[in-house]
Amino acid sequence: MDNPRGTTAGQPIRALTVAQALAACETIGRDLNAIVETLPVDPRAAGMPIAVKDVIDIAGSLTTMGSHVRPEEPAAASAAVIELCERLGMVPVAKTTCQEHSYGIMGEESTHGRGVNPIWPGYTTGGSSYGSALAVAAGIVPAALGTDTAGSVRVPAACAGIVGFKPTLGRLPTAGVAPLSGSFDTVGLFTRTPAELAALWPRFAAACPGPVPGQATVPAPEVGDQPLADLASAEGRRVLRIGVFAADDLGAGAHPGGGLAHDRAWSEARVRPWLQQRCAAAAAEGWQIELVDLTGVFDLPATAQSYSTVRARESWLIHRPAWEAGRRDFQPQVRANIEHDQTVSAADYERAVAGCAELRAAAAEVFARVDVVLTPTMGCQPVPWEAADQGVRWAFRAYSQLFNVLGWPAVSVPIDALPRLLPGADGQATAQFPASVQIAAAPWQDSALVDIVAQIVTAGTDEARGDRASGDHASAAGTLGDGANGDGARGGQGAADAGAGKGPVEQVVLVADDGAALGTADKATVHTADTPLHQAFSCFVFDTAGRMLLTRRALSKKTWPGVWTNALCGHPGPGEPLAAAVHRRAAEELGCRLRDLTTVLPAYRYRATDASGVVENEICPVFTAVLTGDLDPAADEVAEYDWVEPEDLDAAVAGVPFIFSPWMQEEWRLLRAATGAQQA
């Protein structure tokens, strides 16, 4: 499972119209509680739609900050970063939900309520920029803005399985952004994949080459911000040194809900195998990767102490006028935070500021040994909301706040798309949330960092597709400002009319118990709480190495949205041979061609009821096939895909069956029994 978010690896950001994004905001966006306000934007506007955390001013919109303690009037002017985005050809279409005043890393407190984790509903989303993360994860928008003071972009990105980027402190403008702590506040970006970040970032880098006057920042090195290829050429080498750091003991331990601490032992078990795969893949691209052990280099408790003191004092000075005016209607945890902040003295603050400076000076020496630093993104995995306590709160920000204090650019990237079964503290196998790591670079090396992340995460993962993830900025950048309103755009899974352009009304064939055809019905209306038996098919697709293609159903699907399933399924039309229907559906849903189509379970049938009450009731022969050529999934059908080893899928289906479709679970067990899934 080495290519999470496979739908866009190596490709520019997928075209999505403003009209589609606006419609998705009012459907999927509301379902996930990601959207505060859909902005009054002309749906015909040209440009890439983006979502914006509701602490960032947009002219004419009330900046709520997720709080009752907020401005009384809409913003008179847009924040500097919004003006920048608009100059770069982006169109803000929505304000997103967030933790109250950005003051919390779990996202549990907001006047707008909690968001819905799209990977494991009922689990923490992370904060504070959770709405922006959810909007990107759901495909509502290709990219979104958040803010990051202790990890508030990277942590929700990890909880949603997407990419979150915190640039160098002082790189992007914060004027017009509600502050939490001026020493650490940073505007950050969300995208679904590293390749998409590599397509998006160069425009920001060109527009913001140096520190924003008047903002907190960190010194720039002698070498300016350059793409990785330029640095390699200038230095005459193709060696990349990755420093790997994880704490021996976070002091958090194992948490309720199976949230194992992401310490050095976890990193060795979960991250090291993935990293070794990435090293081998990068070698095929001409890069020699050297892994450097950084055990003991960073003092997380000392960093946390300095950070907390500085943030507390600065936050109190920000909230003091409202507090002393009697405006104290904050959420309970935020109110407790502010009450504590009052106790931090000016002398404590000055000592902590000096401590931060000392930490930065000491940490900078690491770049004599490494080019980038890799750590877990979070100190534990997401947990059920009811299990979230102070220990989880500390663990969530243990690694991310390190780079807020240091001011370095850092990116959180998912390293797998599916949960893994790993031994827990009691030795029993425990389902572990899809993991993410963060990679950080020296200050003002943002562009090199983005390139490194794209190459490490995506290099060598697309051989079966016949293309390679290159992060080609020249081809990708052109899609950002030119407007994604072409009629040929497939759109995102949030498209307002998922059936648009698909021709006549699709019919399904109704059948008797013996499979004899009885008539036809409209597919759009036949699926109800009393769905009649009808003809269908299901296909498992393999690559030439024997890996199986998993797809995740788009969140806009009427039934089983967001669950993982086999490559494709569908219904033959009246008089259409099943084999022809499979090939047709492969082209429609996956944009691919198949070979070696084989019927494996000719008599399979099933009946299942979705959480919405809609019933599937099908005679559904099961096929296997081998992919030929490229994949180009339709975004209103497929949220993402992943190639998995059969043994890994066995473990995932056994450990976390609820993330898979009911038909795939049963079909896979029968398929394994019948064939052993050997499809090389």
N, C-alpha and C positions, 0 to 999 in steps of 0.2 A: 504494500500500500504506500507507494513512494511518490505518487503524483496527485495529492489532493488538489481539488479545484481544477481538474483537468480540462474543463471546457474552454479555458482561455489561455492555457500555457503557451507562450510563444506567439500569441496573437495580440494585435492592438485591442484597446478596450472595445467591447462589443457595442455596436450601434444601438441606441435606445432613444426613442423620440421623447420630447418634452410631454407630448400628449399621453404617451404610454406611462411615463413616470407619474404624471398627475393622477391618472386613473388608478395606478397601483397604490399610491399614497392613501387613497380613500377605500381601498379594499384590503390588501395584504397589510399595508401599513397600520391600519386601525386594528386588524386582527392581532398583530404582534405588539400593539401599543408602542409603536416606534414613532408615530407622527403626532406632533402637537397641532400643527397648522399646515394646511396645504395653501401655498402662496398664490395670490391672484396673478398668475402668469399666463400669457397668451399661449395656448397649446400649440400654436403654429410656430412658436419661437424656434430659431435655429441655435444650436449649441448643445453641449453635453449637460444633461440634467444632473444636479447634485443636491444633496440634503445637507442641512446645516444645524448643528447643535444649538439648542435654544438658550445659549448664553452669548451668542454672537449677534450683534445688532443687524437688522435688515430694515431699511427705511420703510415706514408704514406698518411694521409688524411689532406687536408687543413682545418684548423680551421677558419671558416669565421666569427663567432660571429654575423652573420646577418648583416654584415657591410662592407662598402668599405674600412674602416680603419682597416686593418687586416694584419696578417703575409703574406709575399710574397711567402713563401715556405711551403710545407706540414710539418707536425710535424715529427721531427726525432725520437721521442719516445712517447709511450703512457703515459697518465696520470696514477698516482698511483692507482686511483680507477678503471681504466680499467684493469690494471694488476691484481688487486684484483678480479674483476669479472671473469676474465679468469681463475684464480686459482680456483674459486668456480664453474667452469663448465659452465659459460655463454659465449655466442658467440655474440659480437656486430655485427649487420647486417646493421645498418644505422645510419647516423647522422641526427638529426631532426632540424626543423626550430625553430627560437627563436627571441625574441625581441632583437634589436641591443644592443650588449654588456651587455645583461641582464638588461638594464637600463629602466625598465618600467613594470608596473604591469598589463597593459591591453593587451599587445601583438600587438599593432597597428602599430609598426614601425620596419621594417626589410627589408633588400635588397631582401629577398626571398618572401616578401609579407605576407599578413595575412593568418592565418589558417581558416578553415571552421568549425564552431561549429557543432558537429554531432547531438546535441539535437535540437537546433533551429538555422538553418543556417541563416546568416545575423546578428547574435548576437555576442557580444564580447566573445573571447576565454579565456581571461585572459593571463597573461604573468608572467615571461618571457619564461618559459619552455613549451610553448603551443604545439609545435610539438610532444614532448614526450607524453604529455597527450593525444593528438589526436591519436597517434599510439597505445596506450594501449586501449583507448575507442573503437577504430575501430577493435580491435582484431588482428592488424598486428603483434604485439608481446605481450607476456604475461606480460612483465615488461619493464620499461625504467628508465633511469637516467635523472635527471634534477639538477638544482641548485636553491637554495632558500636563498635569502638575505633579502626579506621583505614579502615573501609569494609566491615566484615564482614557487614552486611545488604545494603548497596547493590550491592556487587560480585557476590555470588552471585545477587542478583536480576537483574542485567544478564546474567549468564551463562545464566540460565534463562529470560530473556525475560518477567519479571514485574515487579511494583512492590515496591520496598524503601524503607522510611521510617525515617530516623533522627531522632527528635524532638530538641528543644533539650536540650543537656547539662543533666542534673539534673531533667528533666521527669518521667520515669518512675522508680519506685524500683528500686534495684539490690541492696537487702538480700536475701541468700540467693542471689545470683548470683556464681559463681566469678569473681574479678577478674583482669584482666590489667594494667590501668593505670587507677587511680582517677581520674586527671585527665581521662580521655577516655572511659571505659566508658559505654555508653549501651544501654539495652534498645530494640530496634526491632521493626517490624512488617513482615510480608509479606502482600500480597494479589495477586490476579491482575491487577486493573485499577485505574486511578485512581478510578473511580466506586465501587468496593468499598472503597477506602481512605476515600473521603469519607463512606461509610456507617458505617464502623467507628470512625474517629478521634473524632467528637464525644463519644462516651461516655467515652473516655480523657481527653479535654480537660476535660470537666466534673468528672471524678473527681480529676484532677491539675492544678489551675489554676495552680500556682506551684511554686517549687523544693522538692525533697524535702529536709528538714532533714538536715544532715550530709553531703550529697553535693556533689561539685564541680559548679559551675554557672557561668553567665555572667549579667551584670546584665540586668534586664528594662527595656525601654523604657517611656516614659511611657504609651504606648498599650498596653493589655493585649492578650491573645490574643483576637482576634475573627474571625468569619467574614468572608470577602472582601466580601460584600454590605453588612455593617455598616460596614466601613472605607470603602467607596465612598460610602455614604450620608453618613457623617460628614464626609468630605472634599469632598463635593459634586462628584465627578468620576468619570468612567468611563474613565480612562486608566491603562494598565498599562505600566510601564517595565521591560523585561527587559534586564538586562546580560548580554552574551554574552562568555564568556572561554574561550580555549584557548591553550595555550602555543605559542610559536613553535618551540621545540625541547625535547622532553622529555629529550633525552640518551639515549633508548632506541633510536631508529631503527627499522628494519624487523627483525622477529624471524622465526626459522624458523617454517615453517608458515603464512606469509602474514599474520602479525600486524602490520599497518601501525600505526605510531604514530598515536595520536589527537591530533594537533596542530592548529594553526590551519588548515592546508591541508585536513586531513581534515574538520574541522568545516565549512569552507566547502562542501566537496563533498557531505558526507553529512547535515549537520544543517541548514544554512541553507535548503535547499529545503523541508524539512519544516516548519521554523519559519515560513517565509513562508506556507505553506498554513494553518498553525494561526492565524496572524495574520488572514488573510482570513476564516477560519471564525469567529474570535472577534468580528470586526467585525460579522458577521451577528447576533451576540448582544448588540450594543450596546457592545462594548469597543473602544477604540482602543489598539492595541499599538504601542509605540515600542521599537525595538531600539537598545541603547546598546553601543558597542564598548568592552570593558574590557581590551583588549590591554595587557599590562604592569602591570596593577593588582595581581596576586597574584604573589608570589615563591615558586614551588613548591619549589625546592631549599632555601631558607632555612626554609620551613615544615617540610620533611621533616627537616632537621637538628634543629630544636628538638623536633619530635615524637619522633624516634627516641631522643634523649637522655633525655627525660622518661619515655617508655615503658620504656626499657631499665632505668633506675634503679628505677622502681616495680615492674617485673616481677621484677627480681632480689630486691627485698625481700620480694615475695610468695613466690617459690620458694626462697629461701635456707634456711628451716628444713628443708625436705625434702632439698635438695641436701646440706646439711652433715650431715644424718642418714644420708647414703649412699643416698638414694632418687633415683637418677639414670637410671632406665630410661626416658628420653624418646626420642622419635623423633629421627633424626639431625639434621635441620635445627633442630628445637626445642632440642635439646641444644646445638647450636652457638650458637643465639641466647642461651641462658642463660649459656654460657661467656663470650660477649662482654659480656653485661650486667654481669658482675662488674667489668669494667674501667672502668665509668662512675663517676666520683667524685661525692661530695656537692656539691663546688664546681661541677662540670660541670652537675649537675642544677639547681642554683639559677640558674645563668646561663641554662639552657634554659627554665626556668619564667618568668624575666623576659622572655626572648625571645618566648615565647608571649603574654604580656601585651601586649608591644609590637605584635605582629602583630595581635592582636584590636583594639587601639585604632586602629591605622592602617586596618584593613579596614573597621571600622564606618563610616568616612566615606563609603564607597561608596553607602550608602543615602540620601545627599543627592541622588544621581543616578539611582538605580534602586530598584525595589520588590523584585525578585528577581534572582538571579544564575543563569545557565544555563551549564553546562560539560559536556563528555563525562563519563560516569560513570567510565570506565576510560581509562588511557593507551594501551591497545592492545586488540585483540580477543582473545577466548579462543584458545588455541593447543592443539595436541595435547600430551598429557602429556609426551611425550618431548622436546618443544621448550621446555618451561617452564624458564627459567633465571633468574638473578638480575636480568637486565634486564627480563624479563617481570614478575617479582615487584615491582620498583620501579614499572613502568608501571601495574600493576593498581591500586595504591593512590595514584598520583600526584595525582589530583584528589580522591578521596574523603577522604583524610586531612586535606586542607585544612580541611574543615568540622568535623572532629573537633577540630582545634586551635582553630578559631574558636568552636566550640560552637553553631553555627547549626543549625537544622533543615534537613534535606535529603532529597529524594526522588529515587530512581532510577526512571525510567519508560522502557519500550520505545517506540521511535518507528517501528519497522516489524517485521513478523512474519516476513519472509522474508529470506534473504541477498540482497545486491546484488553486481553485477559492477562493480568500479571499477578504474581503472588502478593497478597496483602500482608499486614503486620502479623496476622495469625497463621500465615503460611497458605491460606486458602486463596484460590484464584478469585480475583476481583475485577469487575469491569472498570476499565480506566477510560476517562474522557479523552477524545482526540487531543493529542498533545501539540503544543506550540513551543517554539524557542524564540528568544530575541537575540539579535545580532547588533552590536554597537561598534562604532568607529570613532576615530579621533575627531575633535571639533572641526567643523567646516569641511569634513570629508563626506558630506551627505550623498553626493552623486556617485562617488566610488562605492559607498555602502550600498546604495540602491542597486548598482550593477552587480556587486558581489552577491547580494541576496538573490537576485534573479538567476544568476548563474549557479549558485549552490543548490537552490531549491528545484530548479527546473532542468538543469543540464542533464541530457541523456535519458530523460523520462519519456520521450515521445517516439522512440524508434518504431514502435508498432504502428504509429500513425503516419509514418512516412514524412514527418516534418520534425524540426528541432527547435527547442525554445531558445531563442537568441536574444530576446529583449532588444530588438532592433528599433532604436529610438527614431530613426529617420522615417521609417514607414509608419510607426505607431503614432507619432505626434500629430500627424496630419488628421487623425480622426477626432481630435479633441475639440478644436475650435471651429471646425468647418460645418458643424451642425449634423446631428445624426437623424435628420428628418427625411432621408431618402426613402422612397417607396419600397425599395428592396430590403430594408432592414427587417430582420426577423423579430426584433424587439426582445424585451426581457420577459421573465416569467410573470412580471406584473402587468403585462400588456392588457389593455382594457378589453380587447376583443380577441381572445385566444384563437378563435376560429376564423378570423378574418383572412380572406385570400385562400381558403382551403376548398373552394368550389361548392358543389351542391351539398345539401344536408346529408350527413353521413348516416347510412342505414346499417342496422345489425340484423342478423338472420336468427329468428326465433326457432327453437328446435324442441322436439319431444324428448322424452327420456332416452330413447334409443338413437337419438341424433338426427332423426328425420326432420327436414325443414318444414316449418309450419307457416311461415310468412316472414314479414319484416317489420321493423319498428325504427323510429327515430332514435339514434343513439343519445341525443341530448336529453330526451325525456323518458327513455326506457328504464334508466337506473333510478329506482325509488326504494322505499322500504319493502316493496313487494315485487322486486325485479323478476321478470319471467326468465326461464332458462334460455340461453342464447349461445351462439357459436363464438368462440374466441381462439386465440393462440398465444403462446408465450415462447420466447427465444432466449437462450443463453449464448452469449457471444464470447469467444476466446481469441487470444492472439496466438502467434506461432510459437510462443514460449510456454503456452499452456495456462496463462493467467486468464482469469475470468473478468469480464467487464461488468462492474456494478454502476448503476445510475441512481441518482437521487431525484425523486419526483419533484417537479417544480411546486413551489408553495401556493401557486394559484390553482393547482389541480383540484377538482371538485371532491374527489375521494382520495384518502391516504396522502395528503399533501406532505411533502418533505421527508417521506420515508425512503429508505434505500431499497432497491429492488434489482431484478435482473435487467439485462440490456434493454429489452423492449417487449411489449405486449400489444395486442390490438384485436381488431375484429375484421374478418373477411367480409367484403360486400356481397350482395346477392349474386350468386353464380361465380364468384371469384375463387379460384383454387387457393388452398391454404398457403402453399409455397409462394405463390405470387403475392399474396397478402403480406407475408413476412418480408419479402424483399421490398415491397412498396412502403411498408411501415418503417423499415430500416432507413430508407432514404428520407422519409418525412420527419422521423423523430431524431435520428442520429446523423443524418446527412452522410451516410456511408453505404458501401457495398459489401455484400457477404459472399462467401464461397463455402462449399462443403456443407450445405444445409441438410440436416439429418433429423428425421423424426425419431425421438427417443421414448416419449411417453404418449402414445397415440390416443389413449383412452382417458387421460387425466381430466377430472372435473372437480370443481370446488364451489363452495358457497361461503361468503364471508361478509360481515357487517362492519362498515366503517363507523367511527365515533359519531359521525353526523346522523347515523341511522340508515344511510344508503347501503343497499345490498348488492354485492356482485354474485351472480349465479350463472356459471359458465361451464360448458364443455370446452375444454381448453388443451388441445394437444400441445406437447412441449417439444421444441426443436433445439438443436445446437447448431452453431455455425462458426466460421472463422472469419475475422475481419480482414478485408482487403482494402488498402488505401487509407485515407484519412477519416477522422471523425470530425463532424461539425454539428453538434447537437442543437436542436431547436430550443431556445431558452424558455419558451412557454411550456415545454415538456420536461426538460432536464435542467435541474439546478446545477448539477455537477456530476462528475464521474470519477471512477477510480479503477485501476487494474489491480486485482488481488490474487494471491496464491490460493488455490483451493483449501489448503490446510488452514490458512488464516481466516478464510470465510467460515470454515467449520467451527472454529473457536468463537468467532463473533456471533454467529447464529445461535450457538449454544449459550453464550454468556449474556448477550443483550438482544434477545429476539424482538423486543418491542420496537427496535429501530428499523426493522425490515418489514416488507409487505407480507401478509399472511400467505399469499400464493407462492411467493419466492421461497419462503422457509420450507414449505412442504415439497415443492418441486425440487428444490436443491437436495433435500434428503433422499428423495426417490431417484433423482439423477445420479447422485453419488453411489447409491446402491446398485443402479443399473449399469453404470459405465465407469465409475471412479473418476469422472470428470477429466479424463485424459484426452485433450483436444489439440495437442501440438500439431 
